[in-house]
Every structure is written in structure tokens, then in C-alpha cells.
Amino acid sequence: MTVRCVAALAIAWLLSGAVSAHKPVTSKYTFTEDVYPIVSRHCGACHAPGGVAPMSLLTYDDARPWAESIRLELASGHMPPWFGDPGFAELKDPHKLSPRDLDVVLTWVTGGTPRGAASSPPAGAVKSVWRRGRPNMTVQMPATFSLPAGKTEDTQEFVLETARDRDRFIAAADLLPGNPAIVHDAVIFVRNADSVAGTDGSAGIRERVLATWLPGSVPVTAGAGVGFLWRAGEQLTVRIHYKKTWKFENKAAADRSTVGLYLMNAAGREVRSLDLPASGAVIDEAAQALAVVVVRRAGASGDADVRNVQIEAVRADGSRVPVIGFAARAGWDQRYWLARPLTLSKGTRLDVKSGGAAFSSLHISVDVVRSPS
């Protein structure tokens, strides 16, 4: 959240507090009975005491002053942070409120914000937990990273392992934040040590994303018998995007996060990462597309290059199949899983449509596996 956004939220908070004091109650929904279950399920991973969001929304007293801000964020589609376009292609597990949940919250924030008869449970602080249970392998950052008092945001890469003596198949990867209040999002990936030339998205850097991490996210596997290959000699690396809220302004904050790997019992079909430049790419063998990964390189930030991006598969007969549409907004690196694997024959072209500027700081790739024989 930028300083400008924080200021806007603060103004909205003051206005909403002044208005709601005299606003008649017209909402049939209350916070404790109707709104709290929705907020705790969809927003509690960030908007909780000690979370990365600038405010908690898990009690009535916390949420009510932010009613107007909640309305603005939901109406604009900025929250929850999900940028996939469901009207272009179907994606798995969209992080959006259902129409019913959206109606409940919007009715409550515009209808006088009634508390309700019952009390919501006390809001506990955010806890770092492994969402899929204890991983087979854990690797901690080599040292504590400190975000100094005068800096509110930074992106850093940490090499966790440099030399494994054998290949390993990974079903899923996860991150355990050392400091949940400042770990905004992360990308876990592997790359050849010989190709490391910088972190600005320059040509020649080859990396295969194992996972994109967001607060509260549950690691997703690519499917039975399918995994990500960590080859012997490759670096296991994590890129963490740190961001302070105003609660930590002018204060130093430290983090030492841990990456967890869920290993496969046996080798399987390898997930390959097909990079998509603005000019598109051609499938060199029959494959199935599983997901699209969108990440920002370290050092790239800002909203100047926001664009709507669409990817289509163009088959040999000229027919077009939508793969994904999304808004390339800053702030969240994500892997968008397709609702169903998309079969691509050899020679299929993946076309990318966008304003062009989005590719100056984005790394877009498609996760594919060889089609079953």
C-alpha cells in the first residue's frame, strides 16, 4: 500500500466515522452474525493483529471505522487482491468474494454498520504456520534481514541452498514468515548458479518458480505424479517483498523467514516453465498447460506499467483458445492455476496481448507438462 493510498484510507476513515455516527441503520446484516464470518475467512490472513495489512478487521470496533474504505476497496475490485479476469478464461480458486458475500458486506458498510447481538471472538495475532503440515525439508534464510527505520518497502533475494548432490522432485513449496507484519509476498524458485547476472529482469537469468506465496495461502500441487524439478547444482532462492504499514514507520523491522519443501516420493512428470515475451512463444512438443505465473523482478515497482494482459493459444488451424486474462497490477506475485489443464499440440503458438509496458518489469511464464502418452 503506497503512502498515497494510506493517506486516502485515513481520510476515508475520518469521514466514515463522522458520517456513521448519525447514519440510520438500514442493513439487515450485522457484523457479528453476518460480516465477521466472511471477513475472518477471506481477510483474516492479512487484516489481523500483527498482519501485513495496515489495520485489523476482525472485531467490530476495529472494522466499523473503516466502513467507507471497505466499500471503496470492494467496489474498485482492489480487495481481496486477485487480478484474474473470470470473463476471459476460467481459473481455479479465484480469491474473490462470492456475489452473496459481497452483498452482505456492502449492505453492512452502507447501512449503518450494526454490531449485532453476539460478540465476535477476540482477534488473536497472526501466527506463522505450515498450511500443509510439516514439510519434508526446511531451509532458513542464511541471516536476519533488517528493513531500516527510514525505509518502508524493499525486495530482496536470498540464496538458501547452493549445491545439492542429486535431483529432487518437489510437489509444493511454502514460506514461514519470520515477521508476518512485514513479509508482503514472496517467490520461491530455483536457478542455475552460472546464470545469475542480477535481479533486474535482464536477459540470461533463468529461473523456475516453485511457488508464489501470499499471506494465508495454502500450497497447491500440480497434480498426482507431477512436480517441480530441483536439479543438482541449482540454487534454491527466495525473493521476498517487504512492506511496512504505518505502525512501523520510522522503526526498524527484522525478518528471518523459512522455506519449506514437500518432496515427492518418486520421480514424475516435470513441470516446465515456458517464458512468454511480448512476442509470444511456440510449444515445441505436445503439452498440457497447467498455470500462468506472473512475477515482478526485484527492483521493479510502481503502477506506471499496469496493463490488462490476455494470453491465447493459437492452434495450427488458426482457431484461438483463451488461456488467461489478468490485470498486471503491482504488489502481488501470483500463480494462476487454470480451471482445467489445456491440451496444446506441438506448434501451438501462445499469443500475448497487452499495452506492452507491462513487460518492462514482469516475468510471465506458463507452467506446462508433457502430455500423457
Buried (B, 14 or more C-beta within 10 A) or exposed (E): BBEEEBEBBEEBBEEBBEEBEEBEEEBEBBBBBBBBEBBBEBBBBBBBBBBBBBBBBBBBEBBBBBBBBBBBBBEEEBBBBBBBBEEBBEBEEBBBBEEEBBEBBBBBBBBBBBBBEEEBEEBEEBEBEBBBEEBEBBBBBEEEBEBEEEEBBBBBBBBBBEEBEEEBBBBBBBBBBBBBBBBBBBBBBBBBEEEBEEBEBEEEBBBBBBBBBBBBBEBBBBBEBBBBBBBEBBBBBBBBBBBBBBEBEEEEBEBBBBBBBBBBEEEBBBBBBBEBEBEBBEBEEBBBBBBBBBBBBBEBBEEEBBBBBBBBBBEEEEEEBBBBBBBBBBBBBBBBBBEEBBBBEEEBBBBBBBEEBBBEBBBBBBBBBBBEE
